[in-house]
């Protein structure tokens, strides 16, 4: 992966899969703008780690992606600080149970704002800079885009919309900018004790490889689509160990 000196913006980068993506790209030599919402201490610790381990530049910016002004500010900060932008990873996501009987307009709009509207307007703001650098966008989808999860209707719909957005942006921004999605299965269990689909063992039994993946599997897919897939665009790369087979 030839990425030395490339600049990538990652949303939701302070913890979990986002932090793993940051580590993978830092190891490849990327300079990073790391967005976070509440996890300032974790973001600062990650920035110190990455700069110490890899001698790269890291810039942090906090904010709520439900704020319609934040996408343009993130891009402005990235380009203003580093002078260029080569990649955008829309990793931040709002995942919460929303039973249909409890669903209201506010809950619907907040999930769509974070999971779908923000990636669109980040892509729009980034487009001139990514065209200049022949860059790429990777959106973080979910297998629930194609297999909706009961009790998570707004989340599932937002991820289906994100895959559609990926394909639309691939047309809008091509040929200069490639746009793809990575859709994980079990790469890192949700922080709740019990998965929404049942117990962990039964979920893995409905997975062809009969085991969970890792955040590193997702980070590798993101890195591939950013820098090692010059003829891939408009694609949804499912990294699920074969859950979609069942």
C-alpha positions in Angstrom: 0.0 0.0 0.0 1.6 3.2 -1.2 0.2 5.8 1.3 3.2 7.8 2.7 2.2 11.4 3.0 -1.5 10.8 2.1 -4.0 12.6 4.2 -7.2 10.8 5.4 -10.1 12.0 7.4 -11.8 9.3 9.6 -15.0 10.0 11.4 -15.7 8.3 14.7 -12.0 7.5 15.0 -11.3 7.5 18.7 -12.4 4.0 19.7 -13.2 0.5 18.5 -13.1 -0.1 14.7 -12.4 3.6 14.0 -9.3 3.5 16.1 -8.2 0.3 14.4 -8.6 1.9 11.0 -6.5 4.8 12.2 -3.7 2.5 13.3 -3.7 0.6 10.0 -3.5 3.8 8.0 -0.9 5.3 10.3 1.3 2.2 9.8 1.0 2.8 6.1 2.3 6.4 6.5 -0.9 8.4 6.3 -1.3 11.7 8.0 -4.7 11.7 9.8 -7.5 13.9 10.8 -9.4 12.0 13.5 -13.0 13.0 14.3 -14.7 12.1 17.6 -17.9 13.1 19.3 -17.5 12.6 23.1 -14.3 10.5 23.4 -11.8 13.4 23.6 -9.5 11.6 26.0 -9.4 8.4 23.9 -8.8 10.5 20.8 -5.9 12.4 22.4 -4.3 9.1 23.6 -4.7 7.6 20.2 -3.1 10.6 18.5 -0.1 10.4 20.9 0.3 6.7 20.2 0.2 7.1 16.5 2.6 10.0 16.3 5.0 8.2 18.6 4.8 4.9 16.8 4.8 6.1 13.2 6.1 9.7 13.1 3.0 10.9 11.3 0.9 14.1 11.7 -2.4 13.8 13.5 -5.0 16.5 14.0 -8.1 16.0 16.2 -11.5 17.6 15.8 -14.6 16.9 18.0 -18.2 17.4 17.1 -21.7 15.9 16.6 -22.3 14.8 13.0 -26.0 15.5 13.5 -24.9 19.2 13.4 -25.4 20.1 9.7 -22.4 22.5 9.8 -19.9 20.0 11.0 -19.2 18.2 7.6 -17.9 21.3 5.9 -15.9 22.3 9.0 -14.2 18.9 9.1 -13.1 19.1 5.5 -12.0 22.7 6.0 -10.0 21.7 9.0 -8.4 18.8 7.2 -7.3 20.7 4.2 -6.4 23.8 6.1 -4.1 21.8 8.5 -2.5 19.4 6.0 -2.9 21.2 2.7 -4.6 18.3 0.9 -7.0 15.5 1.3 -6.6 12.0 -0.3 -9.2 9.9 1.6 -12.4 10.1 3.5 -13.6 7.2 5.8 -17.2 7.7 7.0 -16.9 5.4 9.9 -19.0 7.2 12.6 -22.4 5.6 13.1 -25.4 5.8 15.5 -26.5 2.3 16.4 -29.4 2.1 18.8 -32.5 0.0 19.3 -35.7 1.8 18.0 -38.8 -0.4 18.3 -41.4 0.6 15.8 -44.0 1.4 18.4 -41.5 3.8 20.1 -40.2 5.5 16.9 -40.8 9.2 16.6 -39.6 11.8 14.1 -36.8 13.0 16.3 -35.2 9.5 16.7 -35.6 8.9 12.9 -34.1 12.2 11.9 -31.1 11.9 14.3 -30.1 8.4 13.1 -30.5 9.5 9.4 -28.5 12.7 10.1 -25.5 10.8 11.5 -25.6 7.7 9.4 -26.7 9.0 6.0 -26.8 12.8 5.8 -23.4 13.5 7.2 -21.6 11.1 4.9 -23.3 12.7 1.9 -22.3 16.3 2.9 -18.8 15.2 3.9 -18.4 13.7 0.4 -19.8 16.8 -1.2 -17.4 19.1 0.7 -14.5 16.8 0.1 -15.1 16.3 -3.6 -13.0 19.2 -5.0 -10.0 18.1 -2.9 -10.4 14.4 -3.7 -10.8 15.1 -7.4 -7.5 17.0 -7.2 -5.7 14.2 -5.5 -7.5 11.3 -7.4 -8.6 10.2 -3.9 -11.2 7.8 -2.5 -14.1 7.5 -0.1 -15.0 4.5 2.0 -18.3 4.4 3.8 -19.0 2.0 6.7 -22.1 0.0 6.0 -23.5 -3.1 7.7 -24.9 -6.5 6.7 -28.2 -5.2 8.2 -28.6 -3.0 5.2 -29.6 -6.1 3.3 -30.9 -8.1 6.2 -32.8 -5.6 8.4 -32.5 -6.2 12.1 -35.8 -6.3 14.0 -36.1 -3.4 16.4 -33.5 -1.4 14.6 -35.6 -0.1 11.6 -34.1 3.4 11.3 -30.5 2.1 11.6 -31.1 -0.7 9.0 -32.7 1.8 6.6 -29.9 4.3 7.1 -27.3 1.7 6.2 -29.3 0.6 3.1 -29.4 4.2 2.1 -25.7 4.5 2.6 -25.0 1.7 0.2 -27.3 3.4 -2.3 -25.4 6.7 -1.6 -22.1 4.9 -2.3 -23.3 3.8 -5.8 -24.8 7.2 -6.6 -21.6 9.1 -5.5 -19.5 6.7 -7.5 -21.3 8.0 -10.6 -21.3 11.6 -9.5 -17.6 11.8 -8.5 -16.1 9.4 -11.1 -13.8 9.1 -12.9 -11.5 11.1 -10.5 -12.8 9.8 -7.2 -13.7 6.2 -6.2 -16.4 5.5 -3.7 -17.0 2.2 -1.9 -18.6 0.6 1.2 -17.3 -1.9 3.7 -20.1 -3.9 5.4 -19.0 -5.8 8.5 -20.6 -8.8 10.1 -19.3 -9.6 13.6 -16.0 -7.8 13.7 -16.4 -6.4 17.3 -19.4 -7.2 19.5 -21.7 -4.4 20.5 -21.0 -3.0 23.9 -24.3 -4.3 25.3 -24.1 -7.7 26.9 -26.5 -9.5 24.6 -26.5 -9.1 20.8 -29.8 -8.0 19.3 -30.1 -11.3 17.3 -29.6 -13.6 20.2 -26.6 -15.1 22.0 -23.2 -14.9 20.5 -22.8 -18.7 20.1 -25.9 -19.0 18.0 -24.9 -16.0 15.8 -21.5 -17.6 15.1 -23.2 -20.9 14.2 -25.0 -19.0 11.5 -21.7 -17.8 10.0 -19.9 -19.9 7.5 -16.5 -19.5 9.2 -18.0 -20.3 12.6 -16.0 -17.5 14.3 -16.0 -13.8 14.8 -13.8 -11.5 12.8 -11.8 -8.6 14.1 -11.5 -4.9 13.7 -8.3 -5.5 11.8 -10.3 -7.4 9.1 -12.3 -4.3 8.6 -9.3 -1.9 8.7 -7.6 -4.1 6.1 -10.7 -3.8 3.8 -10.8 -0.1 4.2 -7.1 0.3 3.4 -7.5 -1.9 0.4 -10.4 0.2 -1.0 -8.6 3.5 -0.3 -5.2 2.7 -1.8 -5.0 -0.7 -3.5 -8.2 -1.0 -5.6 -7.8 1.5 -8.5 -10.5 -0.2 -10.6 -13.0 -0.7 -7.9 -15.8 1.8 -7.3 -19.5 1.7 -6.4 -18.9 -1.6 -4.6 -20.1 -2.9 -1.3 -17.4 -5.2 0.2 -19.0 -7.5 2.7 -16.6 -8.7 5.4 -18.8 -11.0 7.5 -17.2 -14.5 7.6 -20.1 -15.8 5.6 -23.1 -14.6 7.6 -24.8 -13.5 4.4 -24.8 -17.1 3.2 -27.3 -18.0 6.0 
